[in-house]
Amino acid sequence: IKFHALIVLEVDKMSLTRRETYVVIMEHIESASFREVLLTL
């Protein structure tokens, strides 16, 4: 979860939309189970 927060902070600096933020997160996370966790946030 800490890893997720760090990515969100970095993406936020780029001023992306929420949808774009999740796309970037998905592209940087290999674990399918972790993807499922992120989708519930």
N, C-alpha and C positions, 0 to 999 in steps of 0.2 A: 504494500500500500504506500510505503514511503517512496518507492520508485515511481509509482503513479503520480504522486504529488509533485515530485521533482519535474516530471515531464510536463505536467500541467503548468507549472510555474514558467518553464522555459517557453512553452507554446504561448502562454499568456503574453510574454514579452513581444511576441510576433504579432499580437493583436488579431489572432485568427478567431473565426466564429466557433461556437461550441461543436458544430458538426465537423469542421476542419480539425479541431483539437482532437476529437476522438479518432479521426482518420489517422492523424500523425501518431497517436498513441498505439493504435492497432498495428501500424507499420513497424513500430519499434519493439513490440512484444511478441515473443515466439510462443509462449505458453498458451495453449487454447483455453485451459481452465482459468488462467488469469484474465483472458479476454472476456470470459463469461462474467467474471467478477466485476470488471470495469463497466460492462454493459448495464449492470444493475445499479451503478452509482448515479 
